[in-house]
Amino acid sequence: MISSEKRDRRRLVTAPPPSHPGLHTTVLNVECADDEDVEWLWTETPEGRFVSDYQLVPRLKLLTKGKVPSGFYEFVIAYARHRLHR
């Protein structure tokens, strides 16, 4: 059971909309802790794509004193391209 203190620190994350209005997302929103992020899992169809599931993953603490680590943006772009072309 989640303590009331931990529950207060939880947040609601809304799933991204489908790429086509005729498709329906099976997950509407997810409650996660402050130290978690949501990784959306997509289903591809001929009509477009929609969120069909999710995973809770540890939140990355990348910023230290306002600085972004070297190579961070390149990593994010490469990762996004990889995820989109699966």
C-alpha positions in Angstrom: 0.0 0.0 0.0 1.2 3.5 -0.8 1.7 5.8 2.1 -0.2 9.1 2.0 3.1 11.0 1.8 4.2 9.1 -1.3 0.7 9.4 -2.8 0.9 13.2 -2.5 4.1 13.1 -4.6 2.6 11.1 -7.4 1.6 12.8 -10.7 -0.8 11.9 -13.5 0.7 11.7 -17.0 -1.7 11.8 -20.0 -1.0 9.5 -22.9 -0.2 11.1 -26.3 -3.1 11.1 -28.8 -3.3 8.6 -31.7 -1.9 9.8 -35.0 -5.4 9.3 -36.6 -8.7 10.3 -35.1 -10.2 6.9 -36.0 -7.8 5.1 -33.7 -8.2 4.8 -30.0 -5.5 4.9 -27.3 -5.9 2.0 -24.9 -4.2 3.9 -22.1 -5.6 7.3 -21.2 -3.3 8.3 -18.3 -0.8 6.8 -15.8 -0.1 7.7 -12.2 3.6 7.7 -11.4 5.9 8.8 -8.7 8.1 11.9 -8.9 11.1 9.7 -9.5 9.5 7.8 -12.4 8.7 8.6 -16.0 6.4 6.9 -18.5 7.7 5.2 -21.6 4.8 4.9 -24.0 4.6 1.7 -26.1 3.0 2.2 -29.5 1.1 0.0 -31.9 1.5 0.6 -35.6 -1.4 0.0 -38.0 -2.0 1.0 -41.7 -4.2 3.8 -40.4 -1.6 5.2 -38.0 -0.2 4.6 -34.5 -1.6 4.7 -31.0 -0.4 4.0 -27.4 -1.2 0.5 -26.5 0.8 0.1 -23.3 3.4 1.8 -21.1 6.3 1.1 -18.8 7.3 3.0 -15.7 11.0 3.8 -15.9 13.3 5.6 -13.5 13.4 9.3 -14.1 16.8 10.4 -15.3 18.5 13.2 -13.3 20.5 14.6 -16.1 20.8 18.3 -15.2 23.3 19.2 -12.6 23.5 22.9 -11.7 21.8 23.8 -15.0 24.3 22.0 -17.3 23.4 19.4 -19.9 26.0 16.6 -20.2 28.1 16.5 -23.3 26.5 14.5 -26.1 23.1 14.5 -24.4 21.2 16.0 -27.3 22.8 13.7 -29.9 21.8 10.7 -27.7 18.2 11.9 -27.4 17.9 12.4 -31.2 19.5 9.0 -32.0 17.2 7.3 -29.4 14.1 9.0 -30.8 15.0 8.0 -34.3 15.5 4.4 -33.2 12.2 4.3 -31.4 10.3 5.8 -34.3 11.7 3.3 -36.8 11.1 0.1 -34.9 
